[in-house]
Amino acid sequence: MADTMLVIDDEDVVLESCRRIFSAEGFEVTCTTSPREGLRLIENLVFDVILCDWKMPGFDGMDVLAELNQRSPDSTVVMISGYPTVGRATEAMKRGAMDYVAKPFTPDEIVEVVRKALKRKISEEKRAIGKFERIMKNWEFPVPSIEDKAPKTIAETVASTVSVGKATSPWLSVLVLGILAGAYIGFGGLLSTTVTFDVAAQLGIGLKKFLAGSAFSLGLMLVVIAGAELFTGNNLMVSSVMTKNITFGTMVERWGLVYGANFIGSILLAFIFYFSGLWKTGNGALGSAAVGIAYTKVNLSFVESLVRGIGCNWLVCLAVWMALASRQIIGKIFAIFFPIMGFVAIGFEHCVANMYFIPTGIFLHQWAGIAGPAAFDPSSLSWIGFLWKNLLPVTIGNIIGGAVFVGMSYWSAYLWSARTPKKA
């Protein structure tokens, strides 16, 4: 008789992934997004393995875990978590969980965790003593691993799990998360301008750029840790196209939706900054600095903007890539900080950031009458100049930097030789 499995998680993409993975391993898989439904199911059915999310709307996974162990003590329980911590994992193990797996996971990772958990459960049953007593006697409590993921594992995760999840998420969810990402990157840009508009004379240009980059990293930290959909990060979806997990058309459709949503969020924050009156800080010096940034960006040549876009998203996608490697929030923060600080300090160009910087300059120039630097033609700061002289070449450059230099590079390094066609 086939082993049975119950999966409780509020994300449909996780349920579908587990169903596909463990059905192929010979399990009879039952899935539910409702913890209440899961608890009802175990009253009537016996499951060999139960996978349960740590955090679901209205439910703490620890409370659900306690109920699972009380109602189905013979089941092997494995927890699933987006942001595991040692303390939380230890508490789960004390309450009866055999192991945990961090999101996002690859098929090999979750299968291996379940296999180890089943072996551990069998071993404990043979010893016929409780987990807590065994811990206190022998000091053999199996602290779950929090080691960071290796580059090959990240490549597999991006191609088979993360990008597929992005491609199959409801469009309304993607739209909302895209708007949030545009605003989050705008927050990074606003903070960057606010903390550097008057420091060049005291610190010099180099340290000013370093400070600007350090502040701007707030934007991607919000996107990755709080959760949002950013066009430049989504350029990594190309690896799923190369492995045939999603189609090229699906990728382009999602890129377009996220790009438009990012634009809405960026413009929203530009409006908030203008109508807040914060640009009047320092007798209008902050506003003048914002206008100066916009003028500088629209007066780059097409080639300069394109090449700066390549360098930017090469580093941005590496920041996202390294953040996926970390299983701890503090690790994600450091993984994001250095590449983002670097691209801003160097002077590269980010299309979503420019969706905030340049419209902000236009609003201040046209509505508040703030003049730009004397070195530039006053008419160059316009919507046409923004769209054709900056946004277009920077966007093309960002796609090349993220999709080619990161997504396709790691696909060719780790996944090309092992590619197998799959359905999205």
Backbone torsions as a table, in degrees:
resi	resn	phi	psi	omega
1	MET	NA	138.9	-178.2
2	ALA	-70.0	146.4	173.9
3	ASP	-65.4	149.6	-179.5
4	THR	-110.3	148.7	-177.5
5	MET	-140.2	139.7	172.9
6	LEU	-116.0	129.8	178.3
7	VAL	-117.0	123.5	179.1
8	ILE	-117.5	111.4	-179.0
9	ASP	-158.9	142.9	-177.7
10	ASP	-84.5	-0.2	179.2
11	GLU	-104.0	120.0	-178.7
12	ASP	-61.4	-35.4	-177.8
13	VAL	-66.0	-34.1	177.0
14	VAL	-68.7	-43.3	179.0
15	LEU	-60.4	-45.9	-178.8
16	GLU	-65.5	-38.8	178.5
17	SER	-63.0	-45.8	-179.7
18	CYS	-65.3	-39.4	178.8
19	ARG	-60.7	-45.7	-178.3
20	ARG	-66.9	-44.1	-176.1
21	ILE	-65.4	-48.5	-172.3
22	PHE	-85.5	-20.7	170.6
23	SER	-64.1	-39.1	177.4
24	ALA	-67.3	-23.4	178.3
25	GLU	-88.1	1.1	176.8
26	GLY	96.7	7.6	178.8
27	PHE	-84.5	150.2	166.3
28	GLU	-92.9	110.6	-168.7
29	VAL	-104.5	129.0	172.5
30	THR	-114.3	132.6	-176.3
31	CYS	-122.7	146.9	174.0
32	THR	-152.6	145.5	175.4
33	THR	-91.8	-4.6	-175.0
34	SER	-109.0	118.5	174.8
35	PRO	-58.0	-37.8	178.7
36	ARG	-61.6	-42.9	178.5
37	GLU	-64.1	-39.4	178.8
38	GLY	-61.6	-44.1	178.7
39	LEU	-65.5	-34.2	177.2
40	ARG	-67.6	-38.3	-178.4
41	LEU	-64.0	-39.7	-176.8
42	ILE	-73.7	-11.5	175.0
43	GLU	-75.2	-26.2	-175.9
44	ASN	-109.0	-19.6	-176.4
45	LEU	-129.3	153.7	176.9
46	VAL	-105.5	126.3	-179.8
47	PHE	-115.5	132.9	177.7
48	ASP	-68.7	-38.9	-178.0
49	VAL	-132.2	138.8	174.2
50	ILE	-125.4	121.6	172.9
51	LEU	-101.1	126.9	-174.9
52	CYS	-135.3	133.1	177.9
53	ASP	-71.2	146.3	178.5
54	TRP	-73.0	-34.4	-171.3
55	LYS	-133.1	117.5	177.7
56	MET	-134.5	152.5	-178.6
57	PRO	-53.9	119.5	178.1
58	GLY	83.0	-1.7	-176.7
59	PHE	-136.5	140.2	169.3
60	ASP	-98.2	126.9	-177.6
61	GLY	-57.3	-28.6	179.0
62	MET	-65.1	-39.3	177.7
63	ASP	-67.6	-40.9	177.4
64	VAL	-63.5	-40.0	179.2
65	LEU	-59.5	-43.2	179.7
66	ALA	-60.9	-41.5	178.6
67	GLU	-67.1	-40.1	179.6
68	LEU	-60.2	-45.1	-177.9
69	ASN	-70.6	-29.5	178.0
70	GLN	-73.7	-42.0	-174.8
71	ARG	-87.4	-25.4	-177.5
72	SER	-138.7	67.8	-173.5
73	PRO	-65.1	-19.6	-178.7
74	ASP	-86.6	-7.3	-179.8
75	SER	-79.1	147.0	174.0
76	THR	-90.3	113.9	-175.5
77	VAL	-101.1	128.7	175.9
78	VAL	-123.6	129.4	-179.0
79	MET	-90.6	148.7	176.7
80	ILE	-117.1	132.2	-176.5
81	SER	-142.4	140.3	174.8
82	GLY	-78.4	-35.5	-178.2
83	TYR	-135.9	76.4	-178.7
84	PRO	-72.6	150.0	172.9
85	THR	-129.2	157.9	-179.6
86	VAL	-59.9	-44.2	-178.7
87	GLY	-62.6	-43.9	-179.5
88	ARG	-67.3	-41.6	179.0
89	ALA	-64.1	-41.5	179.0
90	THR	-62.3	-42.0	178.5
91	GLU	-63.0	-39.7	178.5
92	ALA	-62.9	-41.3	-179.9
93	MET	-65.7	-37.5	178.1
94	LYS	-64.7	-32.2	-177.6
95	ARG	-85.8	0.9	172.9
96	GLY	118.7	-5.1	177.4
97	ALA	-69.7	143.1	179.6
98	MET	-84.6	-29.3	-178.1
99	ASP	-170.6	-176.0	176.0
100	TYR	-145.9	160.3	174.2
101	VAL	-133.9	137.8	-177.0
102	ALA	-90.6	142.0	172.1
103	LYS	-85.0	146.2	-10.3
104	PRO	-77.1	151.7	-177.7
105	PHE	-125.3	156.6	174.7
106	THR	-94.8	161.3	177.0
107	PRO	-54.6	-43.2	-178.9
108	ASP	-63.2	-39.9	-178.8
109	GLU	-62.0	-50.7	-174.4
110	ILE	-71.9	-33.7	176.6
111	VAL	-64.5	-43.1	-180.0
112	GLU	-64.2	-40.7	179.0
113	VAL	-63.3	-43.9	-179.8
114	VAL	-64.5	-41.9	178.6
115	ARG	-60.4	-45.9	179.4
116	LYS	-63.9	-38.7	-179.6
117	ALA	-64.8	-40.5	178.3
118	LEU	-63.4	-42.0	178.5
119	LYS	-63.7	-41.0	-179.6
120	ARG	-65.4	-38.8	179.4
121	LYS	-64.7	-43.8	179.0
122	ILE	-62.4	-42.2	-179.8
123	SER	-62.2	-41.3	-179.6
124	GLU	-67.6	-37.9	179.7
125	GLU	-65.1	-37.0	178.7
126	LYS	-65.5	-37.8	-179.9
127	ARG	-74.6	-20.3	174.2
128	ALA	57.7	34.0	172.7
129	ILE	-130.6	156.5	-178.9
130	GLY	-69.9	155.9	-179.4
131	LYS	-60.2	-44.4	-175.6
132	PHE	-65.0	-40.6	178.2
133	GLU	-64.0	-39.9	179.4
134	ARG	-63.7	-38.0	178.3
135	ILE	-62.3	-48.7	-175.8
136	MET	-67.4	-33.7	-178.5
137	LYS	-76.2	-46.6	-169.3
138	ASN	-110.1	-5.3	-177.2
139	TRP	51.4	44.5	-179.1
140	GLU	-113.4	27.7	179.9
141	PHE	-60.6	121.8	-175.1
142	PRO	-78.2	86.8	179.1
143	VAL	-63.6	123.9	-177.4
144	PRO	-65.0	148.1	-177.5
145	SER	-71.0	137.1	173.1
146	ILE	-121.0	25.5	179.3
147	GLU	-66.3	145.9	178.9
148	ASP	-70.4	157.7	-177.3
149	LYS	-79.8	145.6	177.1
150	ALA	-77.0	157.9	-178.7
151	PRO	-53.8	-41.2	-179.8
152	LYS	-63.5	-39.1	178.6
153	THR	-66.2	-38.2	177.6
154	ILE	-62.9	-43.6	179.9
155	ALA	-59.0	-43.8	178.8
156	GLU	-65.8	-40.6	-179.5
157	THR	-64.4	-46.0	179.9
158	VAL	-61.2	-45.5	-174.6
159	ALA	-73.1	-39.2	-170.9
160	SER	-100.9	-19.6	-174.2
161	THR	-123.4	-61.0	-173.1
162	VAL	-61.7	-53.2	-176.2
163	SER	-68.4	-35.6	177.0
164	VAL	-63.9	-40.1	176.5
165	GLY	-61.7	-41.3	177.5
166	LYS	-64.7	-37.5	-176.8
167	ALA	-73.6	-25.1	-175.6
168	THR	-105.9	-0.8	178.8
169	SER	-68.1	149.2	177.3
170	PRO	-57.9	141.5	-174.3
171	TRP	-62.7	-33.6	179.9
172	LEU	-66.0	-40.4	177.0
173	SER	-61.7	-43.8	179.4
174	VAL	-64.1	-40.2	179.2
175	LEU	-60.4	-48.4	-179.1
176	VAL	-63.7	-45.9	-179.3
177	LEU	-66.7	-30.6	176.1
178	GLY	-68.4	-40.5	177.0
179	ILE	-62.6	-42.7	178.2
180	LEU	-61.5	-41.8	-179.5
181	ALA	-62.6	-41.1	177.2
182	GLY	-60.1	-41.9	178.7
183	ALA	-68.8	-39.4	-179.2
184	TYR	-62.8	-44.0	177.2
185	ILE	-64.5	-36.1	175.0
186	GLY	-61.6	-39.6	176.1
187	PHE	-58.6	-42.4	177.5
188	GLY	-61.4	-43.2	178.6
189	GLY	-65.2	-41.7	179.5
190	LEU	-64.1	-44.6	178.5
191	LEU	-63.1	-42.1	-179.7
192	SER	-58.7	-45.5	179.1
193	THR	-67.3	-40.2	-175.7
194	THR	-63.6	-38.5	-175.4
195	VAL	-88.7	-4.3	-176.8
196	THR	-123.5	-3.2	-170.9
197	PHE	-64.5	-19.2	-176.6
198	ASP	-131.0	22.1	-173.4
199	VAL	-106.4	-8.0	-174.9
200	ALA	-58.7	-40.3	-177.7
201	ALA	-65.4	-32.0	-178.5
202	GLN	-88.6	-38.2	-173.2
203	LEU	-103.2	-21.3	-173.9
204	GLY	89.9	165.2	-175.1
205	ILE	-65.6	-42.6	-176.6
206	GLY	-60.6	-51.0	-179.8
207	LEU	-68.6	-30.9	175.3
208	LYS	-61.2	-44.1	179.2
209	LYS	-64.5	-39.4	178.0
210	PHE	-62.4	-43.4	179.0
211	LEU	-65.1	-40.3	178.9
212	ALA	-62.2	-44.4	179.2
213	GLY	-65.3	-39.4	179.6
214	SER	-62.1	-42.9	179.9
215	ALA	-69.6	-38.7	-176.6
216	PHE	-65.3	-26.0	-178.7
217	SER	-60.1	-18.4	174.6
218	LEU	-52.2	-40.0	-174.8
219	GLY	-58.4	-52.0	-177.8
220	LEU	-72.8	-29.8	174.7
221	MET	-60.1	-43.1	177.6
222	LEU	-63.0	-41.8	-179.1
223	VAL	-62.5	-49.2	-173.4
224	VAL	-76.4	-44.4	-172.7
225	ILE	-85.9	-44.2	177.8
226	ALA	-75.1	-30.0	177.6
227	GLY	100.9	113.3	177.0
228	ALA	-164.5	169.6	-178.2
229	GLU	-111.3	113.1	-177.5
230	LEU	-112.3	129.0	-176.9
231	PHE	-54.2	-47.5	-175.5
232	THR	-64.9	-39.1	175.7
233	GLY	-67.1	-34.9	-179.9
234	ASN	-70.5	-7.7	173.5
235	ASN	-61.8	-19.9	177.3
236	LEU	-68.7	-12.7	178.4
237	MET	-60.5	-15.7	179.7
238	VAL	-59.4	-28.4	179.7
239	SER	-66.3	-32.1	176.5
240	SER	-71.7	-31.7	174.5
241	VAL	-66.7	-42.5	-178.9
242	MET	-65.5	-32.2	178.2
243	THR	-90.0	1.5	177.4
244	LYS	65.0	27.8	172.8
245	ASN	-80.2	-29.3	173.4
246	ILE	-135.8	164.6	-179.8
247	THR	-90.9	160.4	177.4
248	PHE	-61.5	-40.6	179.9
249	GLY	-62.4	-40.6	178.0
250	THR	-63.1	-42.1	179.3
251	MET	-61.4	-48.7	-177.8
252	VAL	-63.3	-39.0	177.9
253	GLU	-60.8	-44.4	179.4
254	ARG	-69.3	-38.4	175.5
255	TRP	-56.6	-46.7	-178.1
256	GLY	-62.5	-43.1	179.8
257	LEU	-63.4	-45.8	-178.4
258	VAL	-68.1	-39.2	179.8
259	TYR	-60.2	-47.6	178.8
260	GLY	-64.1	-40.1	179.1
261	ALA	-66.1	-40.4	176.2
262	ASN	-59.2	-39.8	179.6
263	PHE	-62.5	-43.8	179.3
264	ILE	-60.9	-46.6	-179.4
265	GLY	-63.6	-38.5	179.7
266	SER	-66.6	-44.4	178.9
267	ILE	-64.2	-38.6	178.0
268	LEU	-57.2	-45.3	-179.3
269	LEU	-70.1	-33.9	176.5
270	ALA	-61.8	-41.0	175.8
271	PHE	-62.6	-44.9	-179.1
272	ILE	-60.1	-44.0	179.3
273	PHE	-62.4	-44.0	-177.9
274	TYR	-64.6	-51.5	-174.2
275	PHE	-75.5	-15.1	174.9
276	SER	-71.5	-21.9	-177.1
277	GLY	77.2	6.1	-179.2
278	LEU	-65.4	-21.0	178.4
279	TRP	-65.3	-13.1	178.7
280	LYS	-79.6	-4.5	180.0
281	THR	-54.0	138.3	-179.4
282	GLY	66.2	39.7	-178.2
283	ASN	56.8	39.2	177.8
284	GLY	88.0	2.1	-178.2
285	ALA	-65.3	-34.9	178.1
286	LEU	-64.9	-42.4	177.6
287	GLY	-63.6	-41.4	178.5
288	SER	-63.3	-38.3	178.2
289	ALA	-65.0	-40.0	179.3
290	ALA	-64.3	-41.3	177.3
291	VAL	-65.3	-41.1	178.7
292	GLY	-60.7	-40.5	177.7
293	ILE	-61.1	-44.5	-179.1
294	ALA	-63.2	-44.2	179.2
295	TYR	-60.3	-44.2	-179.0
296	THR	-60.6	-41.0	-177.3
297	LYS	-69.1	-41.1	-177.7
298	VAL	-78.1	-7.6	179.5
299	ASN	-104.4	10.3	170.1
300	LEU	-74.9	152.8	174.9
301	SER	-74.1	163.4	179.7
302	PHE	-57.0	-45.9	-178.0
303	VAL	-66.1	-42.3	179.0
304	GLU	-60.0	-44.9	-179.6
305	SER	-63.9	-43.0	-178.5
306	LEU	-62.6	-48.9	-177.1
307	VAL	-66.6	-38.8	177.1
308	ARG	-65.9	-30.9	175.6
309	GLY	-66.8	-38.2	177.4
310	ILE	-60.9	-51.4	-178.9
311	GLY	-60.5	-38.6	-178.8
312	CYS	-60.5	-56.3	-172.1
313	ASN	-77.8	-15.8	169.2
314	TRP	-59.8	-46.8	-179.8
315	LEU	-74.2	-38.9	-179.6
316	VAL	-62.4	-46.1	180.0
317	CYS	-68.1	-30.6	173.3
318	LEU	-66.3	-35.8	176.7
319	ALA	-63.2	-44.7	177.6
320	VAL	-63.7	-42.6	-179.3
321	TRP	-59.4	-47.6	-179.0
322	MET	-70.8	-32.1	176.8
323	ALA	-64.0	-34.9	176.4
324	LEU	-66.0	-27.4	-179.8
325	ALA	-69.0	-31.2	-175.2
326	SER	-84.9	139.5	176.9
327	ARG	-98.7	-2.7	-178.0
328	GLN	-119.7	146.4	-178.4
329	ILE	-61.4	-40.1	-178.8
330	ILE	-63.1	-36.3	176.8
331	GLY	-65.9	-38.0	178.2
332	LYS	-64.7	-37.9	179.8
333	ILE	-61.9	-47.6	179.9
334	PHE	-67.7	-36.0	179.3
335	ALA	-63.6	-34.3	-179.1
336	ILE	-80.8	-41.0	-170.2
337	PHE	-57.2	-51.8	-170.0
338	PHE	-68.7	-46.4	177.4
339	PRO	-64.0	-38.9	-178.7
340	ILE	-71.3	-43.2	174.6
341	MET	-56.8	-40.8	-178.2
342	GLY	-64.2	-46.7	-176.0
343	PHE	-67.0	-35.5	178.5
344	VAL	-72.0	-44.9	-179.3
345	ALA	-62.7	-37.0	178.7
346	ILE	-67.7	-37.2	-179.7
347	GLY	110.1	19.0	177.8
348	PHE	-71.8	169.6	-173.1
349	GLU	-118.4	133.1	-178.3
350	HIS	-118.4	123.5	-172.5
351	CYS	-62.4	-41.1	-178.2
352	VAL	-71.8	-37.7	175.3
353	ALA	-60.5	-40.0	-179.8
354	ASN	-70.4	-22.0	173.4
355	MET	-65.1	-22.2	173.6
356	TYR	-93.9	-50.2	-172.8
357	PHE	-59.9	-48.8	-172.3
358	ILE	-75.5	-46.4	174.0
359	PRO	-58.1	-35.3	176.4
360	THR	-60.4	-45.3	177.4
361	GLY	-62.2	-39.1	179.0
362	ILE	-63.8	-46.2	179.4
363	PHE	-59.0	-46.5	-177.4
364	LEU	-68.0	-35.5	-179.6
365	HIS	-71.4	-45.3	-174.2
366	GLN	-83.8	-35.0	-174.8
367	TRP	-98.0	-33.6	-178.9
368	ALA	-100.4	-7.0	177.2
369	GLY	71.5	23.4	179.7
370	ILE	-79.5	123.3	-178.1
371	ALA	-79.3	152.7	178.0
372	GLY	-89.0	178.5	177.7
373	PRO	-57.4	144.3	-176.9
374	ALA	-62.9	-21.8	-176.8
375	ALA	-71.7	-13.3	-174.2
376	PHE	-112.2	151.4	174.7
377	ASP	-68.2	122.9	-178.1
378	PRO	-55.6	-31.8	-177.5
379	SER	-77.0	-8.5	-176.9
380	SER	-72.3	-22.1	179.3
381	LEU	-89.1	90.8	-177.9
382	SER	-145.0	169.9	179.0
383	TRP	-65.3	-37.2	177.3
384	ILE	-64.9	-44.8	178.4
385	GLY	-61.0	-40.0	178.8
386	PHE	-62.7	-50.9	-173.6
387	LEU	-70.5	-42.4	-171.9
388	TRP	-95.8	-31.8	-176.5
389	LYS	-92.2	-16.9	-179.4
390	ASN	-127.0	-58.6	-171.0
391	LEU	-62.1	-42.8	-178.9
392	LEU	-62.2	-57.0	-178.7
393	PRO	-64.6	-35.8	179.8
394	VAL	-66.4	-40.7	178.4
395	THR	-62.4	-45.0	177.5
396	ILE	-59.6	-45.4	178.8
397	GLY	-62.5	-41.1	178.6
398	ASN	-61.7	-40.7	178.9
399	ILE	-63.0	-44.1	178.9
400	ILE	-62.7	-47.0	-177.7
401	GLY	-62.1	-43.6	-177.5
402	GLY	-82.4	-48.8	-175.2
403	ALA	-72.4	-42.8	-174.7
404	VAL	-85.8	-54.1	-171.6
405	PHE	-77.4	-18.6	176.6
406	VAL	-115.7	-62.8	-176.0
407	GLY	-57.2	-55.1	-177.6
408	MET	-73.1	-30.9	179.1
409	SER	-63.6	-48.7	-179.2
410	TYR	-73.2	-29.4	173.3
411	TRP	-61.5	-46.5	-178.8
412	SER	-67.7	-31.4	-178.4
413	ALA	-75.1	-37.2	-171.0
414	TYR	-118.7	-26.5	-170.5
415	LEU	-114.8	-16.2	-173.9
416	TRP	-60.2	-48.7	-175.5
417	SER	-69.4	-21.4	-177.2
418	ALA	-109.7	18.5	-174.7
419	ARG	-67.2	136.8	176.1
420	THR	-138.3	127.9	-177.7
421	PRO	-60.9	133.0	176.9
422	LYS	-135.0	161.0	178.2
423	LYS	-96.2	144.0	178.7
424	ALA	-70.3	NA	NA
